[in-house]
Amino acid sequence: MRNILIIGCGLLGSSLLRRIHKKKIANKIFIYEKSSSNKSKIRKLKLPGIIIKDLDQAIKNSDLIILCAPMSEYKNLILKMNKSLSNKNIITDIGSSKLESSKVIKNFLKKGIVWTQGHPIAGSEVSGPENGKQDIFENKWCVLIKEKNTKKKHLNLLSNFWKKMGSKIVVMTAEKHDKIFSMTSHLPHLIAYNLVKSAQDFERIQNYDLIKYSAGGLRDFSRIAASNEIMWRDIFFNNKKNISKVIDLFIKNLNLFKKDINSKNNRSIIKKLTQTKKVRSKIIKLKQDIAKPDFGRN
Amino acid sequence: MRNILIIGCGLLGSSLLRRIHKKKIANKIFIYEKSSSNKSKIRKLKLPGIIIKDLDQAIKNSDLIILCAPMSEYKNLILKMNKSLSNKNIITDIGSSKLESSKVIKNFLKKGIVWTQGHPIAGSEVSGPENGKQDIFENKWCVLIKEKNTKKKHLNLLSNFWKKMGSKIVVMTAEKHDKIFSMTSHLPHLIAYNLVKSAQDFERIQNYDLIKYSAGGLRDFSRIAASNEIMWRDIFFNNKKNISKVIDLFIKNLNLFKKDINSKNNRSIIKKLTQTKKVRSKIIKLKQDIAKPDFGRN
């Protein structure tokens, strides 16, 4: 890879920046960042790369372009980029939902240009370039999206790129991606936000000071309920059909759970509470979480 | 304190054992444990204390008796203990719900004996004496329950005891306790169990292998969904009225959330996602969780 352009340099953009620099993968790294606050942070932190103003020039000089901006910015950015894009550019992104963005790309990207979508399963409740880490993608999955017009060459190139970032690669369609992550990521975040919101409501209704007793379980949920609001709004809106379906499944199960509790259905409850336990062991075995109790935090 | 009797020596019982021994609070520590597997673990680990068979003798020789057994065992244990209990014993427990156990205590405990309920807000997804830690109560709340017949002397004594365990003390009624913890602990656990169950259902329906993509959020929930099934069945059954009410509040909010997503109600969603964020900062400020992103696990 000669030159790489990172568009949007927040948590993940700056993590890529750090990793690309560390692994000496690029000749030059260009950074296009809208937020002046982020730009000054990048300068203060003395992060590698060149902050550019002239997007057209940077596109023309880049082999690989990685969009790390919020998904709600894709349309505007594509319209800005179109003029300078050519077949020489490999274009990808890191957005957390795929089908809706693939439509935006189809509708607005200049004809003849191919965009290969990606989604590294990495993140944190904190955001901004000050929180990026070069090893954030280490041993994490990176999903690459294969569509009708996907070029095998691009897929191979991106696959190699993400391996250098530390990721394990899996290729799937946008449809399958959005279904899987509606359950493993989008619903958990929505549930966490909703639980914290319900605790706030309850605190107000009961006039209790209850957040201070959050160590019994609530604190776990508060972590992902502290995630970036723009990113999560975009995900919830973009993947609303799949998310609605898993919300319905979740509510159906929750009502059954409530019924079992109220009728003291011992057999059904014990079955539920033992079967879910197996998932934790599986997750640890698959190295998707650390084995230490309590996330090793105490 | 002269002698202390711990009834039930799992995660928390063995944590008390370790701490009492470390702080040299007792002359003798007696352990009454039903499970032969736990007893052999305690022996292998060379934990302090004397494993006893004769409960009556141990009760007569103990100043403080701490019930650390599952709440569903309370009735049987009380009936066993009654014969030897006297006014000289200070009796407490560590159960996670309080109103239902207070009824069991009222109904079955020998007249004239006072039992002061307690609940240290500490635990883990792992159980058993091999996972106990002497510092598990450090800086955690311990709730002591005050009822009409509570003796001030007992409350003071238990308050001092739990301070030596590392806890911060708060006194409240069983009713208030059960309401607060239905929201901060019981609902989060039930939601976590229900989310993991829904993910399992979804995996089966869709025929996807999705647990391996759990790092996007699901893995956080899998931790508390791996908690001890007997303990949590007892909590869900004992506090079912309060839990049902918070389930209803949660479902009401979840349906509103779904509606906002489907109608792309930007203002309402952004309000939700920013207000819940504040709770995380509050929890960290109150030292109910560590400040490091991602629980410091990566």
Chai-1 contact restraints between the chains, C-beta under 6 A:
chainA,res_idxA,chainB,res_idxB,connection_type,confidence,min_distance_angstrom,max_distance_angstrom,comment,restraint_id
A,I121,B,A215,contact,1.0,0.0,6.0,A-B,restraint_1
A,I121,B,G216,contact,1.0,0.0,6.0,A-B,restraint_2
A,S124,B,P293,contact,1.0,0.0,6.0,A-B,restraint_3
A,S124,B,D294,contact,1.0,0.0,6.0,A-B,restraint_4
A,V126,B,P293,contact,1.0,0.0,6.0,A-B,restraint_5
A,I180,B,Y208,contact,1.0,0.0,6.0,A-B,restraint_6
A,I180,B,L210,contact,1.0,0.0,6.0,A-B,restraint_7
A,I180,B,Y213,contact,1.0,0.0,6.0,A-B,restraint_8
A,M183,B,A199,contact,1.0,0.0,6.0,A-B,restraint_9
A,M183,B,F202,contact,1.0,0.0,6.0,A-B,restraint_10
A,T184,B,L210,contact,1.0,0.0,6.0,A-B,restraint_11
A,T184,B,Y213,contact,1.0,0.0,6.0,A-B,restraint_12
A,T184,B,S214,contact,1.0,0.0,6.0,A-B,restraint_13
A,T184,B,G216,contact,1.0,0.0,6.0,A-B,restraint_14
A,T184,B,L218,contact,1.0,0.0,6.0,A-B,restraint_15
A,S185,B,G216,contact,1.0,0.0,6.0,A-B,restraint_16
A,S185,B,G217,contact,1.0,0.0,6.0,A-B,restraint_17
A,P188,B,G217,contact,1.0,0.0,6.0,A-B,restraint_18
A,P188,B,L218,contact,1.0,0.0,6.0,A-B,restraint_19
A,P188,B,F221,contact,1.0,0.0,6.0,A-B,restraint_20
A,H189,B,G217,contact,1.0,0.0,6.0,A-B,restraint_21
A,I191,B,L195,contact,1.0,0.0,6.0,A-B,restraint_22
A,Y193,B,T276,contact,1.0,0.0,6.0,A-B,restraint_23
A,N194,B,N253,contact,1.0,0.0,6.0,A-B,restraint_24
A,N194,B,L254,contact,1.0,0.0,6.0,A-B,restraint_25
A,N194,B,F257,contact,1.0,0.0,6.0,A-B,restraint_26
A,L195,B,I191,contact,1.0,0.0,6.0,A-B,restraint_27
A,V196,B,T276,contact,1.0,0.0,6.0,A-B,restraint_28
A,V196,B,V279,contact,1.0,0.0,6.0,A-B,restraint_29
A,K197,B,N253,contact,1.0,0.0,6.0,A-B,restraint_30
A,K197,B,K272,contact,1.0,0.0,6.0,A-B,restraint_31
A,K197,B,T276,contact,1.0,0.0,6.0,A-B,restraint_32
A,S198,B,L249,contact,1.0,0.0,6.0,A-B,restraint_33
A,S198,B,F250,contact,1.0,0.0,6.0,A-B,restraint_34
A,S198,B,N253,contact,1.0,0.0,6.0,A-B,restraint_35
A,A199,B,M183,contact,1.0,0.0,6.0,A-B,restraint_36
A,F202,B,M183,contact,1.0,0.0,6.0,A-B,restraint_37
A,Y208,B,I180,contact,1.0,0.0,6.0,A-B,restraint_38
A,L210,B,I180,contact,1.0,0.0,6.0,A-B,restraint_39
A,L210,B,T184,contact,1.0,0.0,6.0,A-B,restraint_40
A,I211,B,K282,contact,1.0,0.0,6.0,A-B,restraint_41
A,K212,B,L286,contact,1.0,0.0,6.0,A-B,restraint_42
A,Y213,B,I180,contact,1.0,0.0,6.0,A-B,restraint_43
A,Y213,B,T184,contact,1.0,0.0,6.0,A-B,restraint_44
A,S214,B,T184,contact,1.0,0.0,6.0,A-B,restraint_45
A,S214,B,I283,contact,1.0,0.0,6.0,A-B,restraint_46
A,S214,B,Q288,contact,1.0,0.0,6.0,A-B,restraint_47
A,A215,B,I121,contact,1.0,0.0,6.0,A-B,restraint_48
A,A215,B,Q288,contact,1.0,0.0,6.0,A-B,restraint_49
A,G216,B,I121,contact,1.0,0.0,6.0,A-B,restraint_50
A,G216,B,T184,contact,1.0,0.0,6.0,A-B,restraint_51
A,G216,B,S185,contact,1.0,0.0,6.0,A-B,restraint_52
A,G217,B,S185,contact,1.0,0.0,6.0,A-B,restraint_53
A,G217,B,P188,contact,1.0,0.0,6.0,A-B,restraint_54
A,G217,B,H189,contact,1.0,0.0,6.0,A-B,restraint_55
A,G217,B,I224,contact,1.0,0.0,6.0,A-B,restraint_56
A,L218,B,T184,contact,1.0,0.0,6.0,A-B,restraint_57
A,L218,B,P188,contact,1.0,0.0,6.0,A-B,restraint_58
A,R219,B,I283,contact,1.0,0.0,6.0,A-B,restraint_59
A,R219,B,Q288,contact,1.0,0.0,6.0,A-B,restraint_60
A,R219,B,D289,contact,1.0,0.0,6.0,A-B,restraint_61
A,D220,B,D220,contact,1.0,0.0,6.0,A-B,restraint_62
A,F221,B,P188,contact,1.0,0.0,6.0,A-B,restraint_63
A,S222,B,V279,contact,1.0,0.0,6.0,A-B,restraint_64
A,S222,B,R280,contact,1.0,0.0,6.0,A-B,restraint_65
A,S222,B,I283,contact,1.0,0.0,6.0,A-B,restraint_66
A,I224,B,G217,contact,1.0,0.0,6.0,A-B,restraint_67
A,A225,B,T276,contact,1.0,0.0,6.0,A-B,restraint_68
A,A226,B,K277,contact,1.0,0.0,6.0,A-B,restraint_69
A,A226,B,R280,contact,1.0,0.0,6.0,A-B,restraint_70
A,E229,B,I270,contact,1.0,0.0,6.0,A-B,restraint_71
A,E229,B,L273,contact,1.0,0.0,6.0,A-B,restraint_72
A,E229,B,T274,contact,1.0,0.0,6.0,A-B,restraint_73
A,W232,B,L273,contact,1.0,0.0,6.0,A-B,restraint_74
A,R233,B,I269,contact,1.0,0.0,6.0,A-B,restraint_75
A,F236,B,I261,contact,1.0,0.0,6.0,A-B,restraint_76
A,F237,B,K264,contact,1.0,0.0,6.0,A-B,restraint_77
A,K240,B,I261,contact,1.0,0.0,6.0,A-B,restraint_78
A,K240,B,N262,contact,1.0,0.0,6.0,A-B,restraint_79
A,S244,B,K258,contact,1.0,0.0,6.0,A-B,restraint_80
A,I247,B,K258,contact,1.0,0.0,6.0,A-B,restraint_81
A,L249,B,S198,contact,1.0,0.0,6.0,A-B,restraint_82
A,F250,B,S198,contact,1.0,0.0,6.0,A-B,restraint_83
A,I251,B,I251,contact,1.0,0.0,6.0,A-B,restraint_84
A,N253,B,N194,contact,1.0,0.0,6.0,A-B,restraint_85
A,N253,B,K197,contact,1.0,0.0,6.0,A-B,restraint_86
A,N253,B,S198,contact,1.0,0.0,6.0,A-B,restraint_87
A,L254,B,N194,contact,1.0,0.0,6.0,A-B,restraint_88
A,F257,B,N194,contact,1.0,0.0,6.0,A-B,restraint_89
A,K258,B,S244,contact,1.0,0.0,6.0,A-B,restraint_90
A,K258,B,I247,contact,1.0,0.0,6.0,A-B,restraint_91
A,I261,B,F236,contact,1.0,0.0,6.0,A-B,restraint_92
A,I261,B,K240,contact,1.0,0.0,6.0,A-B,restraint_93
A,N262,B,K240,contact,1.0,0.0,6.0,A-B,restraint_94
A,K264,B,F237,contact,1.0,0.0,6.0,A-B,restraint_95
A,I269,B,R233,contact,1.0,0.0,6.0,A-B,restraint_96
A,I270,B,E229,contact,1.0,0.0,6.0,A-B,restraint_97
A,K272,B,K197,contact,1.0,0.0,6.0,A-B,restraint_98
A,L273,B,E229,contact,1.0,0.0,6.0,A-B,restraint_99
A,L273,B,W232,contact,1.0,0.0,6.0,A-B,restraint_100
A,T274,B,E229,contact,1.0,0.0,6.0,A-B,restraint_101
A,T276,B,Y193,contact,1.0,0.0,6.0,A-B,restraint_102
A,T276,B,V196,contact,1.0,0.0,6.0,A-B,restraint_103
A,T276,B,K197,contact,1.0,0.0,6.0,A-B,restraint_104
A,T276,B,A225,contact,1.0,0.0,6.0,A-B,restraint_105
A,K277,B,A226,contact,1.0,0.0,6.0,A-B,restraint_106
A,V279,B,V196,contact,1.0,0.0,6.0,A-B,restraint_107
A,V279,B,S222,contact,1.0,0.0,6.0,A-B,restraint_108
A,R280,B,S222,contact,1.0,0.0,6.0,A-B,restraint_109
A,R280,B,A226,contact,1.0,0.0,6.0,A-B,restraint_110
A,K282,B,I211,contact,1.0,0.0,6.0,A-B,restraint_111
A,I283,B,S214,contact,1.0,0.0,6.0,A-B,restraint_112
A,I283,B,R219,contact,1.0,0.0,6.0,A-B,restraint_113
A,I283,B,S222,contact,1.0,0.0,6.0,A-B,restraint_114
A,L286,B,K212,contact,1.0,0.0,6.0,A-B,restraint_115
A,Q288,B,S214,contact,1.0,0.0,6.0,A-B,restraint_116
A,Q288,B,A215,contact,1.0,0.0,6.0,A-B,restraint_117
A,Q288,B,R219,contact,1.0,0.0,6.0,A-B,restraint_118
A,D289,B,R219,contact,1.0,0.0,6.0,A-B,restraint_119
A,I290,B,R297,contact,1.0,0.0,6.0,A-B,restraint_120
A,P293,B,S124,contact,1.0,0.0,6.0,A-B,restraint_121
A,P293,B,V126,contact,1.0,0.0,6.0,A-B,restraint_122
A,D294,B,S124,contact,1.0,0.0,6.0,A-B,restraint_123
A,F295,B,F295,contact,1.0,0.0,6.0,A-B,restraint_124
A,F295,B,R297,contact,1.0,0.0,6.0,A-B,restraint_125
A,G296,B,R297,contact,1.0,0.0,6.0,A-B,restraint_126
A,R297,B,I290,contact,1.0,0.0,6.0,A-B,restraint_127
A,R297,B,F295,contact,1.0,0.0,6.0,A-B,restraint_128
A,R297,B,G296,contact,1.0,0.0,6.0,A-B,restraint_129
